[in-house]
């Protein structure tokens, strides 16, 4: 899940593993497991779990398989890219934001 960590007087958005409760600090080491069914209606949402790759990912898929016969997953780095794009941000927007918020980002 996405949470906001309060640390050293700052509020920092982070991705937390839904299985072990620890922060996922490297997107390429994270996975997003999901359920879906053939009869999903549009528009429709599917359930997801954020997890570290490996044992946490295996547990996430096992939990979701109790709710659906079809389980999928994607790497956390890809998932976050899709979230950013679906929120209307482009690479150029992100570069400008990074430049404009440089002082704030040094604390993250």
N, C-alpha and C positions, 0 to 999 in steps of 0.2 A: 504494500500500500504506500501511498505517498503521505508523509507526515511532515510536520514542521518541528524541527529540533531547536530548542532554546539552549544556546551554548555561548558562554562568554559575553552575555548581554545582547546576543543577536538571535534572530529567528532565521533558521536555515532550512529550506525545503530539502528533503531527502527521500530516497526510496528505501523502504524497509521490507525485509523478507517476511511474508505472511506466515511462514512456517517457524523459523527460529527467532524472529523478532529483532534480528540484528540488521544494521544498515548495510545495503549493498553499495559498496564504494567503487566498484569497477563494473561499468555497464556490460562489458563483454563477459563477465562472470555471472550475470543474472539472466533469468529466464522469466517469461510471462506465459503461464499455462492457462488454457481456456477450455471451456466446454461449448459444444454446439450440437444441434440436432438437425436432421434433414428437414424437419417441418418448422424451422424458425420463421417467424413472420417478420416482414419488413414494415416499418423500421423495428428493429429488435436488438436488444443488448444480450451479450453473453457474459457469464461469470468468468472472472480472471483471478489468478493468484500470482503475486510477485514472489520469486524464489531465487536463492542462490542455485547455480547449476550444481549438479551432483545429487547428494542425498536429499537436500531440501526440495529440489525439483521433482525427484522421484516421489516424495511424500505428497507434494502438491498434486501431481497427476493421479496418485492413488485416491486422494480425497475427492477430486473432481470426478473420477470414474464412478464413484458411488451415485453421482447425480446425472450422468450422461454416458452413453456408450461411445461417444466421439470426443476425443481429447486432442487438442493441438497445442502448439507452443511456438514462441518466437523469442529470439534473443532480446534482452532488455534494451540494448542499444538501438535496434531496429524499431522496437515499440515506442521508445521515447522520440525517435525521429518522426514517426507517424503522428504521435500526440502533438508535437510542436507544429507540424505542417497542418494538422486538422484544427489547430487553434489559430491558424491564419498567419503564422510566422514563416519567414523565408530565411535562407542563409544570410542574405543581406541585412534583414531586420535584426537577426541575432548578432551579427558583427557590429552593427551600430549600437545595439543595446550593451554589448560587452565593452565597447569603447566608452559609452556614456556612463556606465556604472563601474568603471575600472576600480575606483577607490573602494566601493562596496564589495566587489568580488574578491578583493585581496583578503577579506575576512572570512570568506567561505572556504 
